[in-house]
Amino acid sequence: MRFIDMHCDTLMNVLFEDPEKMNLYQAPYAAIDFLRMKEAGQMGQFFAAFMPVERMWQRAKGPMLSDEDYIRTTHDALVRNVEAHDDLIRMAYSGEDAERNWEDGRMSAFFTMEDGRAVQGDLGNIKRFYDMGCRALALTWNAKNCFGSPNSTDSEIMAEGLTDFGKDGVRYMQEIGMLVDVSHLSEGGFWDVAEICTKPFIASHSNSRALSPHQRNLSDDQIRALADKGGVTGINFCPAFLNEDITCKDSTAERMADHVMHIIDVGGIECVGLGSDLDGTSGNMEIDECSKMHLLEEALRRRGLSEDDLSRIFYRNVLRVLKEAVL
């Protein structure tokens, strides 16, 4: 089954490990590279420029970069690698691009960003990143920024909504055709996004809080609201977001299937997709690289899902959102 994965941190991983070459064609130290994507029959990958915090730079084999230099470096490396392997993969900036690439026998790479701190409260920066090729932006990571507050175990922070700029920014993103991504956002911010958006938005890598109580996951009410807007949440492979005991280190395809089935029960078949978070998570990972995605497909087949259901989950739901919300 072909698939589109809405989130990975491979760009950061490759930059930290191989700053000179940043080889995405074959990267044995990463969970995703072009060769294994092809082996897996993958249709598309959202490659996120995740904004590292200072402590993360300690494992980098190159110098610490400013946010601007980091975004440019990761973006340019992705484009350079894609252009060097045009026989396998091409850049995509819309759902139509992804379909056209697939018909031409190519996979698709989408450039996205995780943590809107580099926007710095300036709508012009959103447009600049869009013009660079960014087609999805996760408003926050785990700290406050110009958009609003992050997910938190502190109920007061969790209840905080978007800033005035954050509301304007979400409206502007919808206007120009950049996907609004609420993974990592506070619950109050989520509800502001749900109220503002007239087109689908996404939670690129978030699971069900009913099955795993981590604050990064979505409540049933949030899943229903996301579905009502035509949005999609991507199943995250991180153990803490899968298990009832959030300290458990096991990530299994069967547990992912549990989340898929629950989200379908709550929001319907059209609101669930894939958001692996590969290269951004660790543990006892049954699916620890993209070439093993068939294990989730097999787990879902055992749950009795039809071929039509599986195609929606693995790629059609994300394609629909891209067509409806990305210009």
Secondary structure, 3 states (H helix, E strand, C coil): CCCEECCECHHHHHHHHCCCCCCCCCCCCCCCCHHHHHHHCCCEEEEEEECCCHHHHHHCCCCCCCHHHHHHHHHHHHHHHHHHCCCCEEECCCHHHHHHHHHCCCEEEEEEEECHHHHCCCHHHHHHHHHHCEEEEECCCCCCCCCCCECCCCHHHHHCCCCHHHHHHHHHHHHHCCEEECCCECHHHHHHHHHHCCCCCEECCCCECCCCCCCCCECHHHHHHHHHCCCEEEECCCHHHCCCCCCCCEECHHHHHHHHHHHHHHHCHHHEEECCCECCCCCEECCCCHHHCHHHHHHHHHCCCCHHHHHHHHHHHHHHHHHHHCC
